[in-house]
């Protein structure tokens, strides 16, 4: 089996697959207030195309698949997609990133179908603030989903928390304390300037050193830990707590140098780098594994060592424009 390497000799064994660009929320860091025009149904990869695509990747050494959106649980066939991916030889880890609104209803079926891990977006514990950040969401549905999932024995449950100045940075301690009795990994994520103006982003950016400061101010002792998976977070556990917390630094630290992931958009494009506009349409090549592999390798050959948010050598990028897609159209 010829595995997938990029020009920096990074082995790629992990893909993030968006199965829809649709979402039932309009989070401030992910989508404009007016929403976005969603792709027509025939522009989105079908279930059969998704399964064949993953089979192709498995033949190239991919072993881990994260299903994203939009909101992946909006697809009525999401459980079937998970089950069929789970049946593919070589795939040994399947996870989903979700806003959690439909999780209470679908968690058991997803677990039975072979889902291993969950990432749930949760940026606040305050119901009114949650409505503001998500532009209309009901936090009780998300908390119910977390409770249901926690009882089902998933390999790991992570909460994704994007810190935004003036919106939720005063809740860091509450998130840390949530890990005291809940076996979850709270991942604090730096706000990224994707789909946002740099002026707006700079006003709302929060550095993650604040998390350590909060720990010290409140006498919380923490130690570094290792968690299974391909996530880019640095992870820690507070003494006496059952859960843990992680820090994801796409802005302030070396986020990219060990990147081993490819992103597939819901309309069938491969993006080797989250930030740059460069992408290749692979949809028509899905039935032809040789052609498919060539396009994937071409994408990897153009993959930069880093992205503009922490990069000076932009001359290495083929298409120097930042991506036109909003975060909801990439899958994070």
C-alpha positions in Angstrom: 0.0 0.0 0.0 1.4 3.4 -1.1 0.6 5.8 1.8 0.0 9.5 1.4 2.9 11.9 2.1 3.1 15.6 1.3 6.2 17.6 0.2 7.4 17.9 3.8 7.2 14.1 4.3 4.2 14.3 6.6 2.2 11.1 6.6 -1.5 11.6 6.1 -3.8 9.0 7.7 -6.8 11.2 8.6 -9.5 13.0 6.7 -12.3 15.4 7.6 -15.3 14.8 5.5 -18.1 17.3 5.2 -21.4 15.6 4.3 -23.5 18.7 4.2 -23.0 22.5 4.2 -26.4 23.0 5.8 -26.7 24.0 9.4 -29.6 24.8 11.8 -27.6 27.5 13.6 -25.9 30.7 12.5 -22.9 30.9 14.9 -21.2 34.3 14.8 -17.7 32.8 14.1 -18.9 30.4 11.4 -21.6 32.0 9.3 -22.8 35.5 8.4 -25.9 36.8 10.2 -28.0 36.5 7.0 -27.0 32.9 6.6 -25.5 31.4 3.4 -27.1 30.0 0.2 -26.8 26.2 0.6 -25.8 23.9 -2.1 -28.6 22.2 -4.0 -29.0 18.5 -3.1 -27.4 17.2 -6.3 -24.3 19.3 -5.7 -23.7 17.4 -2.4 -21.9 14.1 -2.3 -24.3 11.2 -2.3 -24.1 8.3 0.3 -22.7 6.0 -2.3 -20.1 8.5 -3.4 -19.1 9.1 0.2 -18.6 5.4 0.8 -16.6 4.9 -2.4 -14.5 7.9 -1.5 -13.7 6.5 1.9 -12.9 3.1 0.4 -10.4 4.9 -2.0 -8.8 6.6 1.0 -8.6 3.4 3.0 -6.7 1.8 0.2 -4.2 4.7 0.5 -3.7 4.2 4.2 -6.3 6.5 5.7 -7.5 5.0 8.9 -9.4 7.8 10.7 -12.4 9.7 9.4 -14.1 12.7 11.0 -17.6 13.5 9.7 -18.4 17.2 9.7 -20.8 19.7 8.1 -22.4 22.2 8.3 -24.3 20.1 10.8 -23.9 16.5 9.8 -26.9 15.2 11.9 -29.1 17.1 9.5 -28.5 14.4 6.9 -31.3 11.8 7.3 -28.9 9.1 6.2 -26.1 10.0 8.6 -26.4 6.7 10.6 -26.3 4.7 7.4 -23.2 6.6 6.3 -21.5 5.8 9.6 -22.4 2.2 9.4 -21.1 1.8 5.9 -17.9 3.6 6.7 -17.5 1.3 9.7 -17.7 -1.7 7.4 -14.7 -0.6 5.3 -11.6 -2.5 6.1 -8.8 -0.3 7.5 -11.0 2.4 9.0 -10.5 2.1 12.7 -11.7 5.4 14.1 -14.9 7.3 13.1 -15.9 10.6 14.8 -18.4 13.3 14.2 -18.4 17.1 15.0 -21.9 18.3 15.8 -23.7 21.2 17.4 -25.5 18.6 19.5 -29.1 19.8 18.9 -30.1 16.4 17.5 -27.7 14.3 19.5 -30.1 13.1 22.2 -32.3 11.6 19.4 -29.5 10.1 17.3 -26.6 9.2 19.7 -27.7 5.6 20.4 -28.1 4.8 16.7 -24.8 6.4 15.9 -23.0 4.4 18.6 -24.6 1.2 17.4 -23.5 2.0 13.8 -19.9 2.3 14.8 -19.3 5.9 15.8 -16.3 6.0 18.2 -15.9 9.7 19.2 -17.9 12.9 19.4 -16.9 16.5 19.2 -19.7 18.8 20.4 -19.7 22.6 19.8 -20.5 24.5 23.1 -19.3 28.0 23.6 -21.3 29.0 26.7 -23.4 27.6 29.5 -25.6 30.6 29.6 -29.0 30.0 27.7 -29.4 33.6 26.5 -25.8 34.0 25.6 -26.0 30.7 23.7 -28.9 32.1 21.7 -26.8 35.2 20.9 -23.7 33.3 19.8 -25.7 30.7 17.7 -28.3 33.2 16.7 -31.3 31.2 18.0 -30.1 27.9 19.4 -31.6 26.1 22.5 -28.8 25.1 24.9 -31.0 22.6 26.7 -31.0 20.4 23.6 -27.2 20.4 23.6 -26.9 19.6 27.3 -29.4 16.8 26.9 -27.4 15.4 24.0 -24.2 15.5 26.1 -25.9 13.6 29.0 -27.3 11.0 26.7 -24.0 10.5 24.9 -22.1 10.3 28.2 -24.1 7.2 29.1 -23.4 5.3 25.9 -19.7 4.7 26.3 -18.2 6.6 23.4 -14.4 6.4 23.3 -14.1 10.1 23.9 -16.4 13.1 24.1 -14.9 16.5 23.4 -16.5 19.9 23.8 -15.3 22.6 21.3 -15.3 26.1 22.8 -14.2 29.0 20.6 -13.1 31.8 22.9 -14.3 35.2 21.8 -13.5 38.4 23.6 -16.6 39.9 25.4 -18.8 37.0 24.5 -17.6 34.0 26.5 -14.1 34.6 27.8 -15.5 35.2 31.3 -16.7 31.6 31.4 -13.3 29.9 31.2 -13.5 28.8 34.9 -17.0 27.4 34.4 -15.8 25.2 31.5 -12.7 24.1 33.5 -14.9 23.1 36.4 -17.3 21.2 34.1 -14.5 18.7 33.8 -14.5 18.0 37.5 -17.3 15.5 37.4 -17.7 15.0 33.6 -15.3 12.8 31.7 -15.1 15.1 28.7 -12.2 17.0 27.1 -13.0 20.7 26.9 -11.0 22.2 24.0 -10.5 25.9 24.0 -10.0 27.1 20.4 -8.6 30.4 19.3 -10.9 32.4 17.1 -9.7 32.3 13.4 -10.1 35.0 10.8 -11.9 32.7 8.3 -15.0 34.4 6.8 -14.4 37.4 9.0 -12.7 40.7 8.4 -9.3 41.1 10.1 -10.5 44.2 11.9 -13.4 42.3 13.5 -11.2 39.3 14.2 -8.5 41.4 16.0 -11.1 42.9 18.3 -12.6 39.5 19.3 -9.4 37.4 19.5 -8.5 35.9 22.9 -5.1 34.3 23.5 -5.2 30.9 25.2 -2.7 31.8 27.9 -5.7 33.2 29.7 -6.7 29.6 30.5 -3.5 29.0 32.4 -4.0 32.4 34.2 -7.5 31.4 35.3 -6.1 28.1 36.7 -3.4 29.8 38.7 -5.8 32.5 40.0 -8.1 29.8 41.3 -5.5 27.4 42.7 -6.1 24.7 40.1 -3.1 22.5 39.6 -2.8 20.9 36.1 -0.5 18.5 34.4 0.1 17.7 30.7 -1.6 14.5 29.4 -1.7 12.5 26.2 -5.0 11.8 24.5 -5.5 9.3 21.7 -6.3 10.9 18.3 -5.0 13.3 15.7 -6.3 16.5 17.2 -4.0 19.5 17.3 -4.7 20.3 21.0 -2.2 20.4 23.9 -4.0 18.6 26.7 -4.0 18.9 30.4 -5.9 17.5 33.5 -6.6 19.4 36.6 -5.7 17.5 39.8 -8.7 15.6 41.2 -10.8 16.2 38.0 -12.1 13.3 35.9 -12.1 15.2 32.6 -9.5 17.3 30.9 -9.0 20.4 28.9 -7.1 21.2 25.7 -5.8 24.2 23.9 -5.9 24.6 20.1 -3.6 27.4 18.9 -4.1 28.1 15.2 -2.9 31.7 15.6 -0.3 31.9 18.4 1.5 28.5 18.2 2.8 25.9 15.8 -0.6 24.6 14.7 0.4 23.3 11.3 3.8 21.8 11.2 2.5 18.3 12.2 -0.8 18.6 10.2 -1.7 15.2 8.8 -5.3 15.8 7.7 -7.1 16.4 4.4 -10.5 18.1 4.2 -13.2 17.0 1.8 -16.0 19.5 1.2 -19.6 18.5 0.8 -19.5 19.4 -2.9 -16.5 17.1 -3.5 -13.4 19.2 -3.3 -10.2 18.3 -1.5 -8.5 21.1 0.6 -5.1 20.2 1.9 -5.0 23.4 4.0 -7.9 24.9 6.0 -6.9 28.5 5.3 -5.9 28.8 1.6 -8.2 29.0 -1.4 -6.5 26.2 -3.2 -8.8 23.2 -3.7 -9.3 20.5 -6.3 -12.5 18.9 -7.5 -12.2 15.2 -6.9 -15.9 14.2 -7.3 -15.7 12.9 -10.9 -12.6 10.9 -10.1 -14.2 8.9 -7.2 -15.1 5.9 -9.4 -11.5 5.8 -10.8 -9.1 5.1 -8.0 -6.0 5.7 -10.0 -7.2 9.1 -11.1 -8.5 9.8 -7.6 -5.1 9.0 -6.1 -3.3 11.3 -8.6 -5.6 14.3 -7.6 -5.1 13.7 -3.9 -1.3 13.5 -4.3 -1.4 16.7 -6.4 -3.2 18.4 -3.6 -0.6 17.1 -1.0 2.3 18.2 -3.3 0.9 21.7 -3.1 0.2 21.7 0.7 2.1 24.4 2.5 4.1 23.9 5.7 2.0 26.5 7.4 -0.9 29.0 6.7 -0.9 32.7 6.5 -2.1 33.2 10.1 1.4 32.1 11.2 3.4 32.2 8.0 5.7 34.6 6.1 6.7 32.4 3.1 3.5 32.9 1.2 5.3 32.5 -2.1 5.2 28.8 -1.6 1.4 28.8 -2.1 0.0 28.2 -5.6 -3.2 30.2 -4.9 -2.3 32.9 -2.5 -5.9 34.1 -1.7 -7.5 33.0 1.5 -10.4 30.6 1.1 -13.7 31.9 -0.2 -15.6 29.4 2.0 -16.9 30.2 5.4 -16.1 27.8 8.2 -19.5 26.1 7.9 -18.7 25.2 4.2 -15.4 23.6 5.1 -16.2 21.6 8.3 -13.6 23.1 10.5 
